Each structure stands twice: as structure tokens, then as C-alpha cells.
Amino acid sequence: MAHPDGDRFGVLLSAAIGGDQQAYATLLVDVTPVLRGLVSPKFAAGDVEDIVQDILMSLHAARHTYEPDRPFFPWLFTIARRRMSDHLRREYRQRRLSGADYTLLRGGDACQSQVEDEMTVATVLEKWLPGLTKSQSVAVRLLKVRGLTLAEAATESGMTPAALKVAAHRAMKTLRTDLAEGMA
């Protein structure tokens, strides 16, 4: 079912892209309750405003990608879904929620296998990391496990971004080799 405001929001965004600041302000004000309605059933009340603001910032950054001849809401909901997934990943990494808590946070059983897969990967990584060089282990922990950006990982580790990239690449190559040998 199409949202009754979808065409109006698309027109507002098209006008905003063309430089109409009033249309952009109207779009942001009017779309915010729609986003709250999308986010609030799935997340804790304290997280809703942060996620909505993150979605609005992403909308701002991606506004140039909107195609006026296409429906507005699928475009917006794709952005929203990605920001909500990012939030869940951050929560999961920061708090190391149990699989059941993560499923409740997501609002359903559909992600249970994904959670179990992530927990299995984390367990395998923890067993595998001690066999790497120190720089490889640091790179994997910061970039792959904790999900830091290269800049954040470089700041935390004291390594250059290039060194981190090389170490992570070599570590992943080692993992692929180890997995291939284990499956043979």
C-alpha cells in the first residue's frame, strides 16, 4: 500500500535538491513522525530519537541520489533500514548481547540464525586470533570484530591506516587458507 504522503515528500525532496530550502525544512519536519513510527516499535524508547536523527542525517547525505521519477518511501526506507541495522550492530558489539536479547531488540525470530552465525564467527575468531602476528591480530580485532573505521583503528592502535589494511588483508588470507585446509 502506498503512503498517502509519498508523492508529496518526493516533490518536496525534488524541490529541495533544486535549492528550495523551505521545501527541505518542510520535508524534514513532516517526515520525522513517519520515521518515529517506523523505528519506535523495534527499539527502546531511549534509542528512537538517536536513530531517527541518524536516518535524517543519512537522508541529507544521500539526498542527491533520490530519483524524482521513483517512489519516495522505498528510497527512504532503504536508508532507514540500513541505519537501524547499523544501530543494532553497534549495540551488539558494544554490549555483546546474548542471541535472545539481540532477537528481542530486533523484534522477531527472523534474525536468530544471523545472530547465531555472528556468535559462531566471533567464537572462531577468538580461537584463531592467537595464531596471528600481533599486528594482524590487532587489525582483525579493531577492523573486523569491533568494526572501527581505518582512522579510528589507526588512532587506537598507533598503526598507520596502510599498515592496518595490509595486516587485515594478510590475516584474512591466512583465515581463508586455514579454513580451506580444515575443510579438505
C-alpha positions, 0 to 999 in steps of 0.5 A: 500500500502506498503512503498517502504522503509519498508523492508529496515528500518526493516533490518536496525532496525534488524541490529541495535538491533544486535549492528550495530550502523551505521545501527541505525544512518542510520535508524534514519536519513532516517526515520525522513522525513517519520515521518515529513510527517506523523505528519506535516499535523495534527499539527502546524508547531511549534509542528512537530519537538517536536513530531517527536523527541518524536516518535524517542525517543519512537522508541529507547525505544521500539526498542527491541520489533520490530519483524524482521519477521513483517512489519516495518511501522505498528510497527512504526506507532503504536508508532507514533500514540500513541505519537501524541495522547499523544501530543494532550492530553497534549495540551488539558489539558494544554490549555483546548481547546474548542471541535472545536479547539481540532477537528481542531488540530486533523484534522477531525470530527472523534474525536468530540464525544471523545472530547465531552465525555472528556468535559462531564467527566471533567464537572462531575468531577468538580461537584463531586470533592467537595464531596471528602476528600481533599486528594482524591480530590487532587489525582483525580485532579493531577492523573486523570484530569491533568494526572501527573505521581505518582512522579510528583503528589507526588512532587506537592502535598507533598503526598507520591506516596502510599498515592496518589494511595490509595486516587485515588483508594478510590475516584474512588470507591466512583465515581463508587458507586455514579454513580451506585446509580444515575443510579438505 
